Structures are given as structure tokens and as C-alpha cells.
Amino acid sequence: MKPPRHDGIVAATLYTDVSRKLVLSLKHGRRIALAPMLARLMAARLPVAERERLIVPVPLHRWRLWQRGFNQAALLARDIAGLGHGTLIVDGLVRRKRTPSLGGMGAKARRRALSGALMVNSRHAETLRGREVILVDDVLTSGATSSACVAALKKAGAASVVICCFARVLDEALDARPAPHSETPGSTRDPGAT
């Protein structure tokens, strides 16, 4: 098994029924007023930096951004930057091809869907070179999206990339709780997650 390319994962909480409701309220319920609270919880887990970091959100494709009206990762990243954890580069990464919703897909299907979809914005390539980066997303599920982002950032010369998310899916935590009667085991881990 290959070691991960990222330099650590910081999560405010596990992906549970409660955190799932918060994420879905932000992402699909358009409750953007939740972003500052979620960002504070995320920022509280970040280690103190020895030098200025760059904060880059996981991007949405322009059509998904147009449909939703906002990028939840960008809102979280903006608030984390506002709390003094680094400089925001909201368009540091771009999603150059439209991908299907990843909810419900397995890890292999997610990787296949994301192949070639994410890249560093050429306007920021020089800024990212040699820098410590915090990659921000709402949920870390299989790691396919974040892995594609980390690969693009490292290819552009980022010195380190720490993934910072609100909720992290850990299969062992999900398997330890009783399954809801109306859902099949594991079905609650994907809706709204990336």
C-alpha cells in the first residue's frame, strides 16, 4: 500500500448523523450562516504554524457553482483564513471537467470520475511553489477528491499539504453504531460527502 501524499488530516469531528445534518444544511439547505461556526471548529484543530500558510478550498466545477450559488469549501476556507490561519487563495485549484456527484460511489469509481478533473490554477502556480498549504473541504470520505487535489498541489511544488475538513468518515466509527432500520449499512456515509 502506497503512503498518502498529504501531510496530515485535521478534522473537527467524525461524520455522524449530527455532523451529516450540519453538512447537508450548509451544502444543500443553503444555510450558509453555518459556515463560520463549522470553520471555527475546524480551525481549533489546526496546529500553530511556524510560517504563513496558504489556504485553498476544494473547487467546484463552474456549472455546479452556478447551480448551487456558492462553494461550501470556499466559505469554510474564507472563515478559517479570517481566523488568522493563513492567506486564502480561493481559486488556487480549478475543476476543469464536470464530474458526477460522488455520493454513493465507491472509492475506485470516485478516483476514476476525478481523473484529470483537478489542477492548479496557472495564475497561482508560482505562489504555491514551496509553500505550506491547507486544503479545505466540508467532508473527507474516501479521500479521492482530496487525493486528486493534493496531487495537483504537490505537482505544482507545494512543500506540504494538510487536509482540513469539518467531518471525516471513518468506516470503523460508522460500523460501530447501530444501523438505521430504513437504510442499508453504509448508505448514510455517502449522501452529501465528497
C-alpha positions in Angstrom: 0.0 0.0 0.0 1.4 3.4 -1.0 1.7 6.1 1.7 -0.6 9.1 1.3 0.7 12.1 -0.4 -0.8 14.5 2.0 1.0 15.7 5.2 -1.8 15.1 7.6 -5.6 15.3 8.1 -7.3 17.7 10.5 -11.0 17.1 11.1 -13.3 18.9 13.5 -15.4 15.8 14.0 -16.4 12.4 12.7 -19.1 12.0 10.1 -22.1 11.1 12.2 -25.8 11.7 11.9 -25.4 15.1 13.6 -22.4 16.3 11.5 -24.1 14.9 8.4 -27.2 17.1 9.1 -25.0 20.2 9.6 -23.1 19.5 6.3 -26.2 18.9 4.3 -27.9 22.0 5.8 -24.9 24.1 4.6 -24.4 22.4 1.3 -27.9 21.6 0.0 -30.1 23.5 2.5 -28.3 26.8 1.7 -27.7 27.5 5.4 -24.5 29.4 4.7 -24.7 31.1 8.1 -23.4 27.7 9.5 -20.0 28.2 7.8 -18.4 30.5 10.4 -19.3 28.0 13.2 -18.0 25.0 11.3 -14.9 26.9 10.3 -14.2 27.8 14.0 -14.4 24.1 14.9 -12.1 23.2 12.1 -9.6 26.0 12.9 -9.5 24.9 16.5 -7.9 21.6 15.4 -5.2 23.2 13.2 -1.7 23.2 14.7 0.0 26.6 15.2 2.1 27.4 12.1 5.7 28.5 12.1 5.3 30.4 8.9 2.4 31.8 6.8 0.3 29.1 5.2 -1.9 29.3 2.1 -5.5 28.1 2.4 -7.0 26.5 -0.7 -10.6 25.2 -0.9 -11.6 22.1 -2.9 -13.1 23.6 -6.1 -16.5 23.1 -7.6 -16.9 22.9 -11.4 -18.3 26.2 -12.7 -21.7 24.6 -13.6 -22.1 23.2 -10.0 -21.1 26.5 -8.6 -23.7 28.2 -10.8 -26.4 25.8 -9.8 -25.6 25.9 -6.0 -24.7 29.5 -5.9 -21.7 29.0 -3.6 -18.8 26.7 -2.9 -19.2 25.4 0.7 -15.4 24.6 0.9 -14.6 28.2 -0.2 -16.9 29.6 2.6 -15.2 27.5 5.2 -11.7 28.4 3.8 -12.6 32.1 3.9 -13.6 31.9 7.5 -10.5 29.8 8.5 -8.3 32.5 6.8 -10.3 35.2 8.7 -9.4 33.5 12.0 -5.7 34.0 11.2 -4.7 30.6 9.9 -3.2 31.7 6.6 -3.8 33.5 3.3 -6.8 32.5 1.2 -6.3 31.6 -2.4 -10.0 30.9 -3.3 -9.2 29.8 -6.9 -5.9 28.1 -6.2 -7.3 24.9 -7.7 -9.8 24.6 -10.6 -12.1 21.7 -11.6 -11.6 21.7 -15.3 -14.1 18.9 -16.1 -17.5 18.3 -14.8 -17.7 15.2 -12.6 -20.9 13.4 -11.4 -21.9 13.7 -7.8 -19.6 11.4 -5.9 -22.2 10.5 -3.2 -22.9 6.8 -3.4 -19.8 5.9 -5.4 -17.1 3.6 -4.1 -13.5 4.7 -3.8 -12.4 3.3 -7.2 -15.3 4.9 -9.0 -14.6 8.2 -7.3 -11.0 8.1 -8.4 -12.0 7.3 -12.0 -14.5 10.1 -12.1 -11.9 12.6 -10.8 -9.1 11.5 -13.1 -7.8 14.7 -14.8 -10.5 16.8 -13.3 -8.5 18.9 -10.8 -5.5 21.2 -11.5 -3.7 24.1 -10.0 -4.8 27.5 -11.4 -1.9 28.6 -13.6 -2.2 32.2 -12.1 -1.2 30.8 -8.7 1.3 28.1 -9.6 4.3 30.3 -8.6 2.6 31.4 -5.4 2.1 27.8 -4.3 5.6 26.6 -5.0 7.5 25.8 -1.8 4.6 26.8 0.4 2.7 25.0 3.2 -1.0 24.6 2.1 -4.1 23.9 4.0 -6.6 22.1 1.7 -10.2 22.8 2.9 -13.3 20.7 2.3 -16.5 20.0 4.2 -16.3 16.2 4.4 -13.5 13.7 3.8 -15.0 10.4 2.7 -12.9 8.1 0.5 -10.2 10.6 0.0 -10.5 10.5 -3.8 -11.2 14.3 -4.1 -8.6 15.4 -1.6 -6.0 13.0 -3.1 -6.5 14.5 -6.6 -6.2 18.0 -5.1 -3.1 17.1 -3.1 -1.5 15.5 -6.2 -2.1 18.7 -8.2 -0.8 20.9 -5.4 2.3 18.8 -4.9 2.9 18.6 -8.7 2.9 22.4 -8.6 5.6 22.4 -6.0 3.7 22.8 -2.7 6.0 21.9 0.2 3.3 20.3 2.2 -0.5 19.9 2.1 -2.6 19.3 5.2 -6.2 18.4 4.6 -8.7 20.3 6.9 -12.3 19.2 6.9 -15.3 19.6 9.1 -16.2 15.9 9.2 -14.2 12.8 8.4 -15.7 9.4 7.5 -14.1 6.6 9.4 -15.6 3.2 8.5 -14.8 1.7 11.9 -16.8 4.5 13.6 -19.7 4.0 11.3 -19.6 0.2 11.7 -19.7 0.6 15.5 -23.0 2.4 15.6 -26.4 0.7 15.1 -27.7 0.8 11.5 -30.9 2.7 11.0 -33.9 0.4 10.2 -34.8 2.2 6.9 -31.3 2.3 5.4 -28.8 -0.3 4.4 -25.4 -0.3 6.3 -23.1 2.2 4.8 -25.7 4.2 2.9 -25.6 7.1 5.4 -21.9 7.7 4.8 -22.1 9.0 1.2 -25.0 11.5 0.8 -23.5 15.0 0.8 -20.0 13.7 1.2 -17.1 14.0 -1.2 
